[in-house]
Amino acid sequence: MDPELEAFIPLLPRTDLTDPVATRETLAELASSRPAPDTAGLEIEDRTVPADPGVPVRIYRPHQAQGAVIWLRGGGFVFGDLETEHPWASRIAAGSGAVVISVDYRRAPEHPFPAALDDAYAVLVWAHERAAELGVDPNRIAVGGHSAGAGISAAVALRARDRQGPPIRFQLLNEPGLDDRQETWSQRNFTDTPWHDRDRISLMWGHYLGSGQATPYAAPARATDLSGLPPAYIAAAEFDPLRDENIDYAVRLMRAGVPVELHQWPGTFHGSQAITSADVSQRQSAALVGALRRALAA
């Protein structure tokens, strides 16, 4: 474990997936107690994307932005909202120069799959149709997210390909949750890792899938054909149950002819990037926003 990260492990908030409502309140209180991010140079606007039901979004516009990213928060499909995601979205916009459209997709277990995917896809369609209004090139729209949000982003790319929907320039997948089967080496062996372990992930998938069956649009690792998908940046953490499914998905994309930039960050754990003072976290964030900036360049 990276020593800078290890020092913070006793201080990490506990996420109780057996009581989502109470844990949401705890995480919201924690988020509100943190210093506000630096949003100088960003124009920030809350909107509701017309859909059934409408999807709340928060739009971050840097000066002279050209491209955009549909950004989907982490939180195990269960936690988080526009406020808790505000620091992440602000950093992505400021660092990449892209318009960030942060999506407040519906949360499980109240709204199981495909609610979150439907919300994310509706925002992609809306952003493409309203590109001129948003001040971006419709051919430079990416999808991206962290953890559960990264998994949903991968599913959005699959759906857009299969429906011949709006073109997606790039997929930015940070520690994505891709496979409900939990059969990889890292899933079977990382049973007591910080923030994310095998049991928590089982509960997460149970909330997200509800009584339904997993499909490739719920768990993209189940997709048998990955050809024709957008270029991808995939980041994995060493001590993360999701590590091997992240690496496997990247390799399968490459074999299908999709350009991939893959990073496996030694000494890190799932979500440790939130410890922004650590050197490795700063390098992770710089790589993430750099990849998005390059992908959306003219």
C-alpha positions in Angstrom: 0.0 0.0 0.0 1.2 3.5 -0.8 2.3 4.9 2.6 0.6 8.3 2.0 -2.7 6.5 1.4 -2.3 3.9 4.1 -2.2 6.7 6.7 -5.7 7.7 5.8 -7.3 4.2 5.9 -8.5 4.5 9.6 -10.2 7.8 8.7 -12.3 6.6 5.8 -16.0 6.9 6.1 -18.0 3.7 6.3 -20.5 2.9 3.6 -23.3 0.7 4.8 -25.0 -0.8 1.8 -27.6 -2.5 4.0 -28.9 0.9 4.9 -28.6 3.2 1.9 -30.8 6.0 3.1 -28.9 6.6 6.4 -25.5 6.3 4.6 -26.6 8.8 2.0 -27.2 11.3 4.8 -23.9 10.6 6.4 -22.0 11.0 3.1 -23.9 14.2 2.3 -22.9 15.7 5.7 -19.3 14.7 5.1 -19.3 16.3 1.7 -20.8 19.5 2.9 -18.1 19.8 5.6 -15.3 19.8 3.1 -13.8 23.0 1.7 -15.5 24.2 -1.5 -13.6 23.4 -4.7 -12.0 26.2 -6.7 -14.5 27.0 -9.4 -12.8 30.2 -10.7 -13.0 30.2 -14.5 -16.0 27.9 -14.6 -19.6 28.8 -15.5 -21.9 26.5 -13.5 -25.5 25.9 -14.3 -28.2 23.5 -13.1 -30.6 22.2 -15.7 -33.2 19.4 -16.1 -32.9 17.3 -19.2 -36.4 16.5 -20.6 -37.0 12.7 -20.3 -39.4 10.4 -18.5 -38.7 11.4 -15.8 -36.6 14.5 -16.2 -32.9 14.1 -15.4 -31.2 16.8 -13.2 -27.7 17.8 -14.5 -25.1 20.3 -13.5 -23.1 21.8 -16.3 -19.6 23.1 -15.8 -18.3 25.3 -18.7 -14.6 26.3 -18.8 -13.6 29.3 -20.9 -13.4 28.4 -24.7 -14.4 24.7 -24.2 -14.8 22.8 -27.4 -15.7 19.3 -26.3 -17.9 17.8 -23.5 -18.1 14.8 -21.2 -21.2 13.2 -19.8 -19.9 12.6 -16.3 -21.4 9.8 -14.1 -20.6 9.7 -10.4 -19.5 6.8 -8.4 -21.3 5.5 -5.3 -22.1 1.8 -6.0 -25.2 2.8 -7.9 -26.7 3.7 -4.5 -25.0 6.8 -3.1 -24.2 10.3 -4.3 -25.8 13.3 -6.0 -24.9 16.5 -7.8 -23.6 18.0 -4.5 -21.4 15.1 -3.5 -20.0 14.9 -7.0 -19.3 18.7 -7.2 -15.6 18.5 -6.3 -14.9 15.7 -8.8 -16.8 17.4 -11.6 -15.1 20.8 -11.0 -11.7 19.2 -11.1 -12.5 17.4 -14.4 -13.7 20.6 -16.0 -10.9 22.8 -14.8 -8.2 20.2 -15.7 -9.4 19.0 -19.0 -11.0 22.2 -20.4 -14.1 20.2 -21.4 -17.7 21.1 -20.6 -18.6 18.6 -17.8 -22.3 17.6 -17.7 -22.7 15.9 -14.3 -25.7 13.6 -14.3 -27.9 13.0 -11.2 -29.0 9.6 -12.4 -31.6 7.7 -10.4 -30.2 5.6 -7.6 -30.8 1.9 -6.6 -32.4 0.1 -4.9 -35.4 2.4 -5.3 -34.7 2.6 -9.0 -32.9 -0.6 -10.2 -31.4 -1.2 -13.7 -32.1 0.2 -16.3 -33.1 3.5 -14.6 -29.5 4.9 -14.3 -28.6 3.8 -17.8 -31.8 5.3 -19.3 -31.0 8.6 -17.5 -27.4 8.7 -18.7 -28.4 7.8 -22.3 -31.1 10.5 -22.3 -28.5 13.1 -21.3 -26.1 11.9 -24.1 -28.9 12.3 -26.7 -29.9 15.7 -25.3 -26.3 16.9 -25.3 -25.8 15.9 -28.9 -29.0 17.6 -30.0 -28.2 20.8 -28.0 -24.4 20.9 -28.8 -24.7 24.3 -30.4 -26.5 25.7 -27.3 -23.9 24.1 -25.0 -21.1 25.6 -27.2 -19.5 22.3 -28.1 -18.7 20.3 -31.2 -21.3 17.4 -31.4 -18.5 15.2 -32.6 -16.5 15.8 -29.5 -18.7 14.4 -26.8 -17.3 11.8 -24.4 -18.8 9.7 -21.6 -17.0 9.0 -18.4 -17.2 8.4 -14.7 -15.8 6.7 -11.6 -16.6 3.3 -10.3 -20.3 2.5 -10.8 -20.5 5.6 -13.0 -17.7 4.4 -15.2 -19.6 1.1 -15.6 -22.7 2.9 -16.6 -20.5 5.0 -19.1 -19.3 1.7 -20.7 -22.9 0.6 -20.9 -23.9 3.9 -22.6 -21.2 3.3 -25.2 -22.6 -0.2 -25.9 -26.1 1.1 -26.2 -25.1 4.0 -28.5 -23.3 1.6 -30.7 -26.1 -1.0 -30.8 -28.9 1.7 -31.4 -26.7 3.6 -33.9 -27.2 6.5 -31.5 -25.2 9.7 -31.0 -21.5 9.4 -31.8 -19.2 9.1 -28.7 -15.7 10.4 -29.1 -14.2 8.7 -26.0 -14.9 6.7 -22.9 -13.2 7.7 -19.7 -13.5 4.8 -17.3 -12.0 5.3 -13.9 -12.0 2.0 -11.8 -15.2 0.9 -13.6 -17.6 -1.6 -12.1 -18.2 -3.9 -15.1 -18.9 -7.5 -14.0 -21.6 -8.8 -11.5 -20.2 -12.3 -11.6 -17.3 -11.6 -9.3 -15.2 -14.5 -10.7 -11.8 -12.8 -11.3 -8.8 -13.4 -9.1 -9.0 -9.9 -7.5 -12.7 -10.3 -6.8 -12.2 -13.7 -5.1 -9.1 -12.6 -3.1 -9.7 -9.0 -2.1 -12.2 -9.6 0.7 -11.1 -6.9 3.2 -9.7 -4.1 1.1 -10.4 -0.4 1.9 -13.7 1.1 0.9 -14.5 -1.7 -1.6 -14.5 -5.4 -0.9 -16.2 -8.5 -2.2 -19.2 -8.4 0.2 -19.9 -4.7 -0.5 -19.8 -5.3 -4.2 -22.2 -8.2 -3.9 -24.7 -5.9 -2.1 -24.1 -3.2 -4.7 -25.0 -5.5 -7.6 -28.0 -6.8 -5.7 -29.3 -3.3 -5.3 -28.7 -2.4 -8.9 -30.1 -5.5 -10.5 -33.0 -5.9 -8.2 -35.0 -8.9 -9.3 -33.8 -8.6 -12.9 -31.1 -10.6 -14.8 -27.8 -9.1 -15.7 -27.3 -8.1 -19.3 -24.3 -6.5 -21.0 -26.1 -3.1 -20.6 -26.1 -3.7 -16.8 -22.6 -5.4 -16.6 -20.6 -4.5 -19.7 -18.1 -7.3 -19.1 -20.8 -9.7 -20.2 -20.8 -8.2 -23.8 -19.4 -10.7 -26.3 -18.7 -8.2 -29.0 -16.7 -5.1 -28.1 -15.9 -4.0 -31.7 -16.9 -0.6 -32.9 -16.8 1.1 -29.5 -15.1 4.5 -28.8 -11.5 4.7 -27.8 -11.1 4.3 -24.0 -9.0 5.3 -21.0 -9.2 2.7 -18.3 -7.6 3.1 -14.8 -7.4 0.3 -12.3 -6.3 0.4 -8.6 -3.9 -2.4 -7.4 -5.8 -3.3 -4.2 -9.3 -3.2 -5.7 -11.6 -6.2 -6.3 -12.5 -4.5 -9.6 -8.9 -4.5 -10.8 -8.8 -7.6 -12.9 -12.2 -7.0 -14.6 -10.9 -3.5 -15.5 -7.7 -5.0 -17.0 -9.6 -7.8 -18.8 -12.0 -5.4 -20.3 -9.2 -3.2 -21.6 -7.5 -6.2 -23.2 -10.7 -7.4 -24.8 -11.3 -3.9 -26.2 -7.8 -3.9 -27.7 -8.3 -7.3 -29.2 -11.5 -5.9 -30.8 -9.5 -3.1 -32.4 -10.5 -0.4 -30.0 -7.6 2.0 -29.0 -7.1 1.8 -25.2 -4.9 3.6 -22.7 -4.6 1.4 -19.6 -3.2 2.4 -16.2 -2.8 0.1 -13.2 -1.8 2.3 -10.3 0.5 0.5 -7.8 -0.2 0.9 -4.1 -3.7 2.3 -4.5 -7.2 1.1 -3.5 -10.6 1.7 -4.9 -11.5 5.4 -4.5 -8.1 6.3 -3.0 -7.9 9.1 -5.5 -10.2 11.1 -3.2 -7.2 11.5 -0.9 -6.0 14.4 -3.0 -2.9 15.2 -1.0 -1.2 12.0 -1.9 1.4 12.1 -4.8 -0.1 9.1 -6.5 -3.6 10.6 -6.4 -2.3 13.7 -8.0 -0.6 11.7 -10.8 -3.9 9.7 -11.2 -5.9 12.8 -11.6 -3.4 14.4 -14.0 -3.5 11.3 -16.2 -7.3 11.2 -16.2 -7.8 14.8 -17.2 -4.9 14.7 -19.6 -6.4 11.8 -21.4 -9.8 13.6 -21.8 -8.1 16.8 -22.9 -6.2 14.9 -25.7 -9.2 12.9 -26.8 -11.4 16.0 -27.2 -8.7 18.1 -28.9 -9.3 19.2 -32.5 
